[in-house]
Amino acid sequence: MDLIEHTQPPPFAHTLRQYYELTKPRIVMLAAFCAVIGMFLAADGMVAWPVLVFGTLGISLLAGAGFTFNCMVERGIDARMARTRARPAARGEVSAPAALAFAGVLGGLGAWLLLEFVNPLTMWLTLGTFVGYAVVYTVVLKPATPQNIVIGGASGAMPPLLGWAAVSNDVTPQALVLVLIVFVWTPPHFWALALYRIEDYKRAGLPMLPVTHGPDITRLHILLYTVLLLATSLLPFMIRMSGWLYLVSALVLGGIFLGYAWQLWRRYSDALARRTFRYSIVYLGALFAALLLDHWL
């Protein structure tokens, strides 16, 4: 009886959950949020509902496809890291062929929705983002250079531009400013995580900056990038894309982030690195929310 129960397939709901987890849903939600912000910033009023619904869904599906492909490629690495060893592909609950097929279905459906209900430009930009993350970052950069996060961050910075293109069918300087903000935000965000997960990355053999150059250099890089981020976040006001509400919000939010980075540089602790990482997520969401609120007002 025990053998029969052990060999029975898992419940359908459990299987669905494993595939859902492959898509890294929390990161997909952050990407979708940034894309929606881009949509509303590009619109004079309300965004047309087909663009809002199918644009967000298509971008999210292709993002999920990229993360699924990432989990499939890195299943061996994930199995050696405490932070990621519970992922379905790392545990072997979803096979590599099944994960690859699932990524293909998600990506194909997402691309079709963007082409059919949004516009070809958004589809091609989103497909390019998928290739940039799934292939260029995951396969080429991540195992090869400690600058993987910096260079690969270009793909992760694309969602607000994708949302903008979905509405305007164009790539404008304002959209590129949004990309630049997320691009500069990415290194201090990920390096804060890498600092308190340094043993994980050593076991995995990944050349993250704290592993290759040490925690002290990484903390200095976090501080310098945060200074650059504060300056970059002022660009929307400088190009008259936003007003005083956003400027004040950017200064306050950036000042808090800079305070975390300064403390991290001066007196490091794993607990402080965790708080810095968590605040970086809050920072990006609040900054973009302030930009949208300023746009509406």
Buried (B, 14 or more C-beta within 10 A) or exposed (E): EEEEEEEEEEEEEEBEBBBEBBBBBEBBEBBBBBBBBBBBBBBEEEBBEEBBBBBBBBBBBBBBBBBBBBBBBBBEBBBBBEEBEEBBBBEEBBEEEBBBEBBEBBBEBBBBBBBEBBBEBBBBBBBBBBEBBBBBBBBEBBBEBBBBBBBBBBBBBBBBBBBBBBBBBEBBEBBBBBBBBBBBBBBBBBBBBBBBBBEBBBEBEBBBBBBBBEBEEBBBBBBBBBBBBBEBBBBBBEEEBBEEBBBEBBBEBBEBBBEBBBBBBEEBEEEBBBBBBEBBBEBBBBBBEBBBEBBEE
